[in-house]
Amino acid sequence: MPTPSRQLALRIAHVSDMHIEPSGPGREKFSRALRHVQTLSPAADFVINAGDCVMDALYSNRDRALEQWDAFQSVLSSSFPLPVYHAIGNHDVWGWGLRTSEQDLYKDDPLFAKGLAMQRLGISNRYYSFEQGGWRFIVLDSVHPREVEESDHPYTGKLDDEQYDWLVKELESTSASTPICIVSHIPILCACELIDGNNEASGNWVMPGAWMHIDARRLCSLFWQHPNVKLCLSGHTHQVEDLRYHGIKYLTNGAISGDWWKGSYFDFPPGYVLLSLYTDGSSESEYIEY
């Protein structure tokens, strides 16, 4: 039962990893998920989209990337009644996985890399913040060019220095009495990715830097200086995890697409998370199969 110091502030639908393409079941099922969000009672105040809107723009030519974004936008149209706040996912970035010779064809295109995702999502900056219901939300861009040359992935989970400096200022300028929610596509901290692959084969646990923020130590150390950081939301893993560390909830919140539209992934079915945020900085979450 809520007390005077713990009143419901916001209800948020957190969706992620839609992986929409022109054909296949994605568009119809994502539309079903959004219809389900609209039936929630009490109603959700807004939606947070943690990224991977399209199946894969990383390895796509321009036409293929545009087709996928057209398909995504055909579902999340202007008729959807709730505000949606977006983060950029790794599969939303156009062209980083192409051969160098192919990238050279597009490198002068203003939509190359993150430009296309920003245009289609209607965001003017790749990271930003906003306030609602007495909470401050900080949306990060966690996808950056790979640091390890032999990596199988063309990206690494981290913040660039410019963004990190901005984040420091955002935290410092937020009142200590205002609870903060951090949103990133790639988890800042998680455990579930340890078993998503043969990561113990060498005799030591080895997790790719594309699966969890490689700068997690730096970010966690920063958050410890700001006890009002209460919640970190992410997608990327297609798994559902609630990890508590130093008073912060690190939630990886599943995937609208489940196992990329092939059923459940690690027994986690397609779904989204309903978050209840309270005035005292506490929160509750519920995974919903739509």
BELFEN-V155620 format. One record per run of one state. SS is the DSSP state (hx for helix, st for strand, lp for the rest). FROM is the first residue (numbers start at 1). LEN is the number of residues. Records with the same first field share a line. If there is no record, write none. Layout:
SS=FROM-LEN ; FROM-LEN
This chain:
lp=1-2 ; 4-2 ; 7-1 ; 16-4 ; 21-5 ; 39-7 ; 50-4 ; 55-7 ; 76-7 ; 87-3 ; 93-1 ; 95-5 ; 107-6 ; 114-1 ; 122-6 ; 133-2 ; 140-3 ; 146-9 ; 158-3 ; 174-6 ; 184-3 ; 188-4 ; 196-16 ; 213-3 ; 225-4 ; 235-5 ; 246-2 ; 254-11 ; 266-2 ; 269-3 ; 279-4 ; 289-2
st=3-1 ; 6-1 ; 8-8 ; 20-1 ; 46-4 ; 54-1 ; 83-4 ; 94-1 ; 113-1 ; 128-5 ; 135-5 ; 143-3 ; 155-3 ; 180-4 ; 187-1 ; 212-1 ; 229-6 ; 240-6 ; 248-6 ; 265-1 ; 268-1 ; 272-7 ; 283-6
hx=26-13 ; 62-14 ; 90-3 ; 100-7 ; 115-7 ; 161-13 ; 192-4 ; 216-9
